[in-house]
């Protein structure tokens, strides 16, 4: 069932989103060659906990980290550990925070030092796909209007969309109705209502759309080993422009 949030609940989600955005801003500050994915996880966990919030992913369905840190061919759900980020890598960081029982959820892909033009273009188009979609996150539109916008922009650039995982509603649970796929024709699915909160998250592959899950049971990778990028914000549907609850100061690409 799709939840329309009360003003009190929206206030809690704004604070959860603000803390989540602060964590991504910290990721932008620290991601560099030589840092381990576990160090990224620990730094972002400190940001969340110092703000009085709870890391949303820690222990979620048994996930062992506070943050998902996915490198190069890893699409989502990378487990933080001893892997060292190297010059030319790209790293997708997915993070969430819980404040007074409500969730913020956001993700971005960062270049590690100097990266190839190909990698930078993938990151840029993935981000653009989100903003094309967010423009359709308006009262009266339908969920698939968002989906179609992601697909149209990414595929026009020559990329493919992961289909097995989707965006979703977000609120008092990390994953709520409705599902928000990154593909499909416009004009279908639930109509967006004022007070709905959704997480829109393009997962864009440089090669084939096919993915597989590693033996750790979590890490999703591209089947062909090519790069993947991820971008996400939690969005509030309003009477006018959509409100990005997890906004942070990003670096232009």
CORSUL-V662710 format. One record per backbone hydrogen bond with DSSP energy under -0.5 kcal/mol. CO is the residue of the C=O (numbers start at 1). NH is the residue of the N-H. If there is no record, write none. Layout:
co=CO nh=NH
co=CO nh=NH
This chain:
co=3 nh=5
co=6 nh=10
co=7 nh=11
co=8 nh=12
co=9 nh=13
co=10 nh=14
co=11 nh=15
co=12 nh=16
co=13 nh=17
co=14 nh=18
co=15 nh=19
co=16 nh=20
co=17 nh=21
co=18 nh=22
co=19 nh=23
co=20 nh=24
co=21 nh=25
co=22 nh=26
co=23 nh=27
co=24 nh=28
co=25 nh=29
co=26 nh=30
co=27 nh=31
co=32 nh=35
co=35 nh=85
co=36 nh=40
co=37 nh=41
co=38 nh=42
co=39 nh=43
co=40 nh=44
co=41 nh=45
co=42 nh=46
co=43 nh=47
co=44 nh=48
co=45 nh=49
co=46 nh=50
co=47 nh=51
co=48 nh=51
co=48 nh=53
co=49 nh=52
co=54 nh=98
co=57 nh=60
co=59 nh=62
co=60 nh=63
co=63 nh=59
co=66 nh=57
co=67 nh=69
co=67 nh=80
co=68 nh=70
co=68 nh=94
co=70 nh=92
co=71 nh=74
co=72 nh=228
co=73 nh=222
co=76 nh=220
co=78 nh=69
co=81 nh=38
co=83 nh=37
co=85 nh=34
co=86 nh=89
co=89 nh=112
co=90 nh=72
co=91 nh=93
co=91 nh=110
co=92 nh=70
co=92 nh=94
co=93 nh=108
co=94 nh=68
co=95 nh=106
co=96 nh=56
co=97 nh=104
co=98 nh=54
co=99 nh=102
co=102 nh=99
co=104 nh=97
co=106 nh=95
co=107 nh=232
co=108 nh=93
co=110 nh=91
co=111 nh=113
co=112 nh=88
co=116 nh=120
co=117 nh=121
co=118 nh=122
co=119 nh=123
co=120 nh=124
co=121 nh=125
co=122 nh=126
co=123 nh=127
co=124 nh=128
co=125 nh=129
co=126 nh=130
co=127 nh=131
co=128 nh=132
co=129 nh=133
co=130 nh=134
co=131 nh=135
co=133 nh=136
co=134 nh=137
co=136 nh=138
co=138 nh=141
co=141 nh=192
co=142 nh=145
co=142 nh=146
co=143 nh=146
co=143 nh=147
co=144 nh=148
co=145 nh=149
co=146 nh=150
co=147 nh=151
co=148 nh=152
co=149 nh=153
co=150 nh=154
co=151 nh=155
co=152 nh=156
co=153 nh=157
co=154 nh=157
co=154 nh=159
co=155 nh=158
co=160 nh=205
co=167 nh=180
co=168 nh=199
co=169 nh=176
co=171 nh=103
co=173 nh=171
co=174 nh=176
co=176 nh=169
co=177 nh=3
co=178 nh=169
co=180 nh=167
co=188 nh=144
co=190 nh=143
co=192 nh=140
co=193 nh=196
co=195 nh=5
co=196 nh=237
co=197 nh=170
co=198 nh=200
co=198 nh=235
co=199 nh=168
co=200 nh=233
co=202 nh=231
co=203 nh=162
co=204 nh=229
co=205 nh=160
co=210 nh=223
co=212 nh=221
co=214 nh=217
co=219 nh=214
co=220 nh=75
co=220 nh=76
co=221 nh=212
co=222 nh=225
co=227 nh=206
co=229 nh=204
co=232 nh=107
co=233 nh=200
co=234 nh=245
co=234 nh=246
co=235 nh=198
co=236 nh=238
co=236 nh=243
co=237 nh=195
co=238 nh=139
co=242 nh=244
co=243 nh=236
co=243 nh=245
co=244 nh=247
co=248 nh=250
